[in-house]
Amino acid sequence: MTDKPADINETIKRLKKAYPKSRIALNFKTPLELLTAVILSAQTTDVAINSLTPSLFAKYKNASDYATAEVTELETLIKRSGFYHAKARSLMGMGKTLVEKFNGQVPSTMAELIEILGVGRKTANIVLWNAFGKIEGVAVDTHVARLSKRLGFTRDEDPVKIEKDLMKIVPHEDWGRVSHWLQDHGRAICTARKPNCAGCFLNDICPSAFKV
Protein backbone atom coordinates (compact mmCIF):
# COMPACT_ATOMS: atom_id res chain seq x y z
CA MET A 1 0.00 0.00 0.00
CA THR A 2 1.08 3.57 -0.65
CA ASP A 3 -0.16 7.13 -0.32
CA LYS A 4 1.43 8.19 -3.60
CA PRO A 5 -0.37 8.05 -6.96
CA ALA A 6 0.17 4.76 -8.74
CA ASP A 7 3.03 4.76 -11.23
CA ILE A 8 1.28 5.14 -14.59
CA ASN A 9 3.79 3.10 -16.57
CA GLU A 10 3.68 0.20 -14.13
CA THR A 11 -0.11 0.40 -14.02
CA ILE A 12 -0.39 0.21 -17.80
CA LYS A 13 2.15 -2.63 -17.95
CA ARG A 14 0.09 -4.72 -15.53
CA LEU A 15 -3.25 -3.85 -17.15
CA LYS A 16 -1.92 -4.85 -20.57
CA LYS A 17 -0.82 -8.21 -19.19
CA ALA A 18 -4.11 -8.84 -17.40
CA TYR A 19 -6.40 -7.80 -20.26
CA PRO A 20 -4.55 -8.57 -23.51
CA LYS A 21 -7.76 -8.91 -25.54
CA SER A 22 -9.48 -5.86 -24.10
CA ARG A 23 -11.85 -4.22 -26.59
CA ILE A 24 -15.05 -2.24 -26.73
CA ALA A 25 -18.03 -4.23 -25.46
CA LEU A 26 -20.57 -2.71 -27.86
CA ASN A 27 -21.34 -4.65 -31.04
CA PHE A 28 -21.11 -2.74 -34.32
CA LYS A 29 -20.04 -3.09 -37.95
CA THR A 30 -19.92 0.53 -39.16
CA PRO A 31 -19.02 3.94 -37.70
CA LEU A 32 -22.73 4.87 -37.76
CA GLU A 33 -23.68 1.76 -35.80
CA LEU A 34 -21.00 2.50 -33.22
CA LEU A 35 -22.01 6.14 -32.87
CA THR A 36 -25.63 5.08 -32.43
CA ALA A 37 -24.77 2.43 -29.85
CA VAL A 38 -22.61 4.80 -27.81
CA ILE A 39 -25.35 7.44 -27.73
CA LEU A 40 -27.79 4.78 -26.53
CA SER A 41 -25.38 3.41 -23.92
CA ALA A 42 -25.63 6.47 -21.66
CA GLN A 43 -26.74 5.42 -18.16
CA THR A 44 -27.25 1.78 -19.07
CA THR A 45 -25.15 -1.31 -19.71
CA ASP A 46 -23.46 -2.37 -22.93
CA VAL A 47 -25.18 -5.74 -22.58
CA ALA A 48 -28.57 -4.05 -22.65
CA ILE A 49 -27.64 -2.05 -25.74
CA ASN A 50 -26.30 -5.11 -27.57
CA SER A 51 -29.64 -6.82 -26.99
CA LEU A 52 -31.62 -4.14 -28.81
CA THR A 53 -29.30 -2.88 -31.55
CA PRO A 54 -29.75 -5.81 -34.00
CA SER A 55 -33.40 -4.91 -34.61
CA LEU A 56 -32.58 -1.19 -34.60
CA PHE A 57 -29.73 -1.52 -37.10
CA ALA A 58 -31.87 -3.71 -39.35
CA LYS A 59 -34.39 -0.89 -39.73
CA TYR A 60 -32.19 2.21 -39.57
CA LYS A 61 -29.30 1.61 -41.95
CA ASN A 62 -28.08 5.12 -42.73
CA ALA A 63 -28.13 8.68 -41.43
CA SER A 64 -31.16 9.58 -43.52
CA ASP A 65 -33.17 6.80 -41.87
CA TYR A 66 -32.58 8.39 -38.47
CA ALA A 67 -33.16 11.91 -39.76
CA THR A 68 -36.59 10.97 -41.11
CA ALA A 69 -37.54 8.49 -38.38
CA GLU A 70 -41.04 8.37 -36.94
CA VAL A 71 -40.36 9.23 -33.32
CA THR A 72 -42.78 6.81 -31.64
CA GLU A 73 -41.51 3.92 -33.76
CA LEU A 74 -37.90 4.76 -32.91
CA GLU A 75 -38.74 5.11 -29.22
CA THR A 76 -40.35 1.67 -29.20
CA LEU A 77 -37.18 0.07 -30.54
CA ILE A 78 -34.88 1.77 -28.03
CA LYS A 79 -37.20 1.83 -25.00
CA ARG A 80 -35.16 -0.75 -23.08
CA SER A 81 -32.13 1.57 -23.13
CA GLY A 82 -33.83 3.97 -20.72
CA PHE A 83 -34.37 7.71 -21.19
CA TYR A 84 -35.68 6.75 -24.60
CA HIS A 85 -37.50 10.03 -25.31
CA ALA A 86 -34.27 12.02 -25.08
CA LYS A 87 -32.23 9.34 -26.84
CA ALA A 88 -34.68 9.20 -29.74
CA ARG A 89 -34.33 12.96 -30.18
CA SER A 90 -30.55 12.61 -30.06
CA LEU A 91 -30.56 9.90 -32.73
CA MET A 92 -32.84 11.91 -34.99
CA GLY A 93 -30.71 15.01 -34.46
CA MET A 94 -27.61 12.94 -35.18
CA GLY A 95 -29.09 11.79 -38.46
CA LYS A 96 -30.06 15.32 -39.50
CA THR A 97 -26.62 16.71 -38.69
CA LEU A 98 -24.86 13.93 -40.58
CA VAL A 99 -27.08 14.48 -43.63
CA GLU A 100 -26.89 18.28 -43.58
CA LYS A 101 -23.22 18.76 -42.69
CA PHE A 102 -21.33 15.57 -43.48
CA ASN A 103 -22.97 14.07 -46.55
CA GLY A 104 -24.56 11.36 -44.44
CA GLN A 105 -21.21 10.04 -43.19
CA VAL A 106 -19.84 9.89 -39.64
CA PRO A 107 -16.92 12.36 -39.52
CA SER A 108 -13.52 11.26 -38.28
CA THR A 109 -12.30 14.27 -36.29
CA MET A 110 -13.09 15.42 -32.77
CA ALA A 111 -14.04 18.92 -33.91
CA GLU A 112 -16.64 17.59 -36.33
CA LEU A 113 -18.02 14.83 -34.12
CA ILE A 114 -18.84 17.15 -31.23
CA GLU A 115 -21.01 19.22 -33.57
CA ILE A 116 -23.49 16.34 -33.52
CA LEU A 117 -26.40 16.45 -31.07
CA GLY A 118 -25.77 14.15 -28.12
CA VAL A 119 -22.04 13.77 -28.82
CA GLY A 120 -19.46 14.95 -26.31
CA ARG A 121 -15.77 14.19 -25.99
CA LYS A 122 -16.30 10.73 -24.48
CA THR A 123 -18.50 9.55 -27.34
CA ALA A 124 -16.24 11.18 -29.92
CA ASN A 125 -13.13 9.53 -28.47
CA ILE A 126 -14.82 6.12 -28.49
CA VAL A 127 -15.87 6.49 -32.13
CA LEU A 128 -12.52 7.88 -33.26
CA TRP A 129 -10.49 5.05 -31.75
CA ASN A 130 -12.79 2.09 -32.31
CA ALA A 131 -14.19 3.01 -35.73
CA PHE A 132 -11.29 4.90 -37.30
CA GLY A 133 -8.21 3.96 -35.28
CA LYS A 134 -7.60 7.63 -34.50
CA ILE A 135 -6.44 9.06 -31.19
CA GLU A 136 -7.37 12.56 -30.08
CA GLY A 137 -8.01 11.97 -26.40
CA VAL A 138 -9.03 9.50 -23.69
CA ALA A 139 -12.63 8.31 -23.36
CA VAL A 140 -13.72 8.84 -19.75
CA ASP A 141 -16.76 6.88 -18.58
CA THR A 142 -17.79 6.01 -15.02
CA HIS A 143 -15.26 3.16 -14.75
CA VAL A 144 -12.37 5.25 -16.08
CA ALA A 145 -13.28 8.15 -13.80
CA ARG A 146 -13.59 5.94 -10.71
CA LEU A 147 -10.32 4.10 -11.24
CA SER A 148 -8.42 7.24 -12.20
CA LYS A 149 -9.40 8.81 -8.88
CA ARG A 150 -8.66 5.70 -6.84
CA LEU A 151 -5.26 5.28 -8.46
CA GLY A 152 -4.44 8.92 -7.76
CA PHE A 153 -4.23 10.03 -11.39
CA THR A 154 -6.77 12.83 -10.82
CA ARG A 155 -8.74 14.58 -8.11
CA ASP A 156 -11.38 15.95 -10.45
CA GLU A 157 -14.99 14.88 -10.90
CA ASP A 158 -15.45 16.53 -14.30
CA PRO A 159 -14.82 13.98 -17.10
CA VAL A 160 -13.19 16.59 -19.34
CA LYS A 161 -10.73 17.55 -16.61
CA ILE A 162 -10.07 13.89 -15.82
CA GLU A 163 -9.34 13.32 -19.49
CA LYS A 164 -6.84 16.19 -19.50
CA ASP A 165 -5.11 14.76 -16.42
CA LEU A 166 -4.84 11.34 -18.08
CA MET A 167 -3.54 12.82 -21.32
CA LYS A 168 -0.68 14.39 -19.37
CA ILE A 169 0.58 11.08 -17.97
CA VAL A 170 -0.61 8.25 -20.25
CA PRO A 171 1.67 7.64 -23.26
CA HIS A 172 -0.04 8.92 -26.40
CA GLU A 173 -0.01 5.52 -28.09
CA ASP A 174 -2.09 4.13 -25.21
CA TRP A 175 -4.78 6.83 -25.11
CA GLY A 176 -7.22 4.70 -27.09
CA ARG A 177 -6.67 1.43 -25.24
CA VAL A 178 -6.29 2.67 -21.67
CA SER A 179 -10.04 3.21 -21.41
CA HIS A 180 -10.72 -0.44 -22.29
CA TRP A 181 -8.16 -1.69 -19.75
CA LEU A 182 -9.59 0.47 -16.97
CA GLN A 183 -13.16 -0.49 -17.89
CA ASP A 184 -12.33 -4.20 -17.79
CA HIS A 185 -10.55 -3.81 -14.46
CA GLY A 186 -13.42 -1.75 -13.11
CA ARG A 187 -15.91 -4.46 -14.00
CA ALA A 188 -13.79 -7.38 -12.81
CA ILE A 189 -11.96 -6.11 -9.72
CA CYS A 190 -12.26 -2.42 -8.89
CA THR A 191 -16.04 -2.27 -8.72
CA ALA A 192 -17.93 0.78 -7.52
CA ARG A 193 -19.00 -0.98 -4.32
CA LYS A 194 -16.76 -3.33 -2.37
CA PRO A 195 -13.77 -3.47 -4.74
CA ASN A 196 -11.74 -6.67 -4.48
CA CYS A 197 -8.52 -5.06 -3.24
CA ALA A 198 -7.20 -8.37 -1.91
CA GLY A 199 -7.41 -9.89 -5.38
CA CYS A 200 -6.13 -6.82 -7.22
CA PHE A 201 -2.74 -6.93 -8.94
CA LEU A 202 -2.38 -3.18 -8.40
CA ASN A 203 -2.88 -3.18 -4.62
CA ASP A 204 0.82 -2.62 -3.87
CA ILE A 205 0.93 0.63 -5.88
CA CYS A 206 -2.65 1.90 -5.45
CA PRO A 207 -3.13 4.67 -2.87
CA SER A 208 -6.75 3.59 -2.31
CA ALA A 209 -6.06 -0.11 -1.73
CA PHE A 210 -8.01 -1.48 1.24
CA LYS A 211 -9.32 2.02 2.00
CA VAL A 212 -12.50 2.12 -0.08
C-alpha positions as semicolon CSV with decimal commas, in nm:
position;residue;x (nm);y (nm);z (nm)
1;M;0,000;0,000;0,000
2;T;0,108;0,357;-0,065
3;D;-0,016;0,713;-0,032
4;K;0,143;0,819;-0,360
5;P;-0,037;0,805;-0,696
6;A;0,017;0,476;-0,874
7;D;0,303;0,476;-1,123
8;I;0,128;0,514;-1,459
9;N;0,379;0,310;-1,657
10;E;0,368;0,020;-1,413
11;T;-0,011;0,040;-1,402
12;I;-0,039;0,021;-1,780
13;K;0,215;-0,263;-1,795
14;R;0,009;-0,472;-1,553
15;L;-0,325;-0,385;-1,715
16;K;-0,192;-0,485;-2,057
17;K;-0,082;-0,821;-1,919
18;A;-0,411;-0,884;-1,740
19;Y;-0,640;-0,780;-2,026
20;P;-0,455;-0,857;-2,351
21;K;-0,776;-0,891;-2,554
22;S;-0,948;-0,586;-2,410
23;R;-1,185;-0,422;-2,659
24;I;-1,505;-0,224;-2,673
25;A;-1,803;-0,423;-2,546
26;L;-2,057;-0,271;-2,786
27;N;-2,134;-0,465;-3,104
28;F;-2,111;-0,274;-3,432
29;K;-2,004;-0,309;-3,795
30;T;-1,992;0,053;-3,916
31;P;-1,902;0,394;-3,770
32;L;-2,273;0,487;-3,776
33;E;-2,368;0,176;-3,580
34;L;-2,100;0,250;-3,322
35;L;-2,201;0,614;-3,287
36;T;-2,563;0,508;-3,243
37;A;-2,477;0,243;-2,985
38;V;-2,261;0,480;-2,781
39;I;-2,535;0,744;-2,773
40;L;-2,779;0,478;-2,653
41;S;-2,538;0,341;-2,392
42;A;-2,563;0,647;-2,166
43;Q;-2,674;0,542;-1,816
44;T;-2,725;0,178;-1,907
45;T;-2,515;-0,131;-1,971
46;D;-2,346;-0,237;-2,293
47;V;-2,518;-0,574;-2,258
48;A;-2,857;-0,405;-2,265
49;I;-2,764;-0,205;-2,574
50;N;-2,630;-0,511;-2,757
51;S;-2,964;-0,682;-2,699
52;L;-3,162;-0,414;-2,881
53;T;-2,930;-0,288;-3,155
54;P;-2,975;-0,581;-3,400
55;S;-3,340;-0,491;-3,461
56;L;-3,258;-0,119;-3,460
57;F;-2,973;-0,152;-3,710
58;A;-3,187;-0,371;-3,935
59;K;-3,439;-0,089;-3,973
60;Y;-3,219;0,221;-3,957
61;K;-2,930;0,161;-4,195
62;N;-2,808;0,512;-4,273
63;A;-2,813;0,868;-4,143
64;S;-3,116;0,958;-4,352
65;D;-3,317;0,680;-4,187
66;Y;-3,258;0,839;-3,847
67;A;-3,316;1,191;-3,976
68;T;-3,659;1,097;-4,111
69;A;-3,754;0,849;-3,838
70;E;-4,104;0,837;-3,694
71;V;-4,036;0,923;-3,332
72;T;-4,278;0,681;-3,164
73;E;-4,151;0,392;-3,376
74;L;-3,790;0,476;-3,291
75;E;-3,874;0,511;-2,922
76;T;-4,035;0,167;-2,920
77;L;-3,718;0,007;-3,054
78;I;-3,488;0,177;-2,803
79;K;-3,720;0,183;-2,500
80;R;-3,516;-0,075;-2,308
81;S;-3,213;0,157;-2,313
82;G;-3,383;0,397;-2,072
83;F;-3,437;0,771;-2,119
84;Y;-3,568;0,675;-2,460
85;H;-3,750;1,003;-2,531
86;A;-3,427;1,202;-2,508
87;K;-3,223;0,934;-2,684
88;A;-3,468;0,920;-2,974
89;R;-3,433;1,296;-3,018
90;S;-3,055;1,261;-3,006
91;L;-3,056;0,990;-3,273
92;M;-3,284;1,191;-3,499
93;G;-3,071;1,501;-3,446
94;M;-2,761;1,294;-3,518
95;G;-2,909;1,179;-3,846
96;K;-3,006;1,532;-3,950
97;T;-2,662;1,671;-3,869
98;L;-2,486;1,393;-4,058
99;V;-2,708;1,448;-4,363
100;E;-2,689;1,828;-4,358
101;K;-2,322;1,876;-4,269
102;F;-2,133;1,557;-4,348
103;N;-2,297;1,407;-4,655
104;G;-2,456;1,136;-4,444
105;Q;-2,121;1,004;-4,319
106;V;-1,984;0,989;-3,964
107;P;-1,692;1,236;-3,952
108;S;-1,352;1,126;-3,828
109;T;-1,230;1,427;-3,629
110;M;-1,309;1,542;-3,277
111;A;-1,404;1,892;-3,391
112;E;-1,664;1,759;-3,633
113;L;-1,802;1,483;-3,412
114;I;-1,884;1,715;-3,123
115;E;-2,101;1,922;-3,357
116;I;-2,349;1,634;-3,352
117;L;-2,640;1,645;-3,107
118;G;-2,577;1,415;-2,812
119;V;-2,204;1,377;-2,882
120;G;-1,946;1,495;-2,631
121;R;-1,577;1,419;-2,599
122;K;-1,630;1,073;-2,448
123;T;-1,850;0,955;-2,734
124;A;-1,624;1,118;-2,992
125;N;-1,313;0,953;-2,847
126;I;-1,482;0,612;-2,849
127;V;-1,587;0,649;-3,213
128;L;-1,252;0,788;-3,326
129;W;-1,049;0,505;-3,175
130;N;-1,279;0,209;-3,231
131;A;-1,419;0,301;-3,573
132;F;-1,129;0,490;-3,730
133;G;-0,821;0,396;-3,528
134;K;-0,760;0,763;-3,450
135;I;-0,644;0,906;-3,119
136;E;-0,737;1,256;-3,008
137;G;-0,801;1,197;-2,640
138;V;-0,903;0,950;-2,369
139;A;-1,263;0,831;-2,336
140;V;-1,372;0,884;-1,975
141;D;-1,676;0,688;-1,858
142;T;-1,779;0,601;-1,502
143;H;-1,526;0,316;-1,475
144;V;-1,237;0,525;-1,608
145;A;-1,328;0,815;-1,380
146;R;-1,359;0,594;-1,071
147;L;-1,032;0,410;-1,124
148;S;-0,842;0,724;-1,220
149;K;-0,940;0,881;-0,888
150;R;-0,866;0,570;-0,684
151;L;-0,526;0,528;-0,846
152;G;-0,444;0,892;-0,776
153;F;-0,423;1,003;-1,139
154;T;-0,677;1,283;-1,082
155;R;-0,874;1,458;-0,811
156;D;-1,138;1,595;-1,045
157;E;-1,499;1,488;-1,090
158;D;-1,545;1,653;-1,430
159;P;-1,482;1,398;-1,710
160;V;-1,319;1,659;-1,934
161;K;-1,073;1,755;-1,661
162;I;-1,007;1,389;-1,582
163;E;-0,934;1,332;-1,949
164;K;-0,684;1,619;-1,950
165;D;-0,511;1,476;-1,642
166;L;-0,484;1,134;-1,808
167;M;-0,354;1,282;-2,132
168;K;-0,068;1,439;-1,937
169;I;0,058;1,108;-1,797
170;V;-0,061;0,825;-2,025
171;P;0,167;0,764;-2,326
172;H;-0,004;0,892;-2,640
173;E;-0,001;0,552;-2,809
174;D;-0,209;0,413;-2,521
175;W;-0,478;0,683;-2,511
176;G;-0,722;0,470;-2,709
177;R;-0,667;0,143;-2,524
178;V;-0,629;0,267;-2,167
179;S;-1,004;0,321;-2,141
180;H;-1,072;-0,044;-2,229
181;W;-0,816;-0,169;-1,975
182;L;-0,959;0,047;-1,697
183;Q;-1,316;-0,049;-1,789
184;D;-1,233;-0,420;-1,779
185;H;-1,055;-0,381;-1,446
186;G;-1,342;-0,175;-1,311
187;R;-1,591;-0,446;-1,400
188;A;-1,379;-0,738;-1,281
189;I;-1,196;-0,611;-0,972
190;C;-1,226;-0,242;-0,889
191;T;-1,604;-0,227;-0,872
192;A;-1,793;0,078;-0,752
193;R;-1,900;-0,098;-0,432
194;K;-1,676;-0,333;-0,237
195;P;-1,377;-0,347;-0,474
196;N;-1,174;-0,667;-0,448
197;C;-0,852;-0,506;-0,324
198;A;-0,720;-0,837;-0,191
199;G;-0,741;-0,989;-0,538
200;C;-0,613;-0,682;-0,722
201;F;-0,274;-0,693;-0,894
202;L;-0,238;-0,318;-0,840
203;N;-0,288;-0,318;-0,462
204;D;0,082;-0,262;-0,387
205;I;0,093;0,063;-0,588
206;C;-0,265;0,190;-0,545
207;P;-0,313;0,467;-0,287
208;S;-0,675;0,359;-0,231
209;A;-0,606;-0,011;-0,173
210;F;-0,801;-0,148;0,124
211;K;-0,932;0,202;0,200
212;V;-1,250;0,212;-0,008
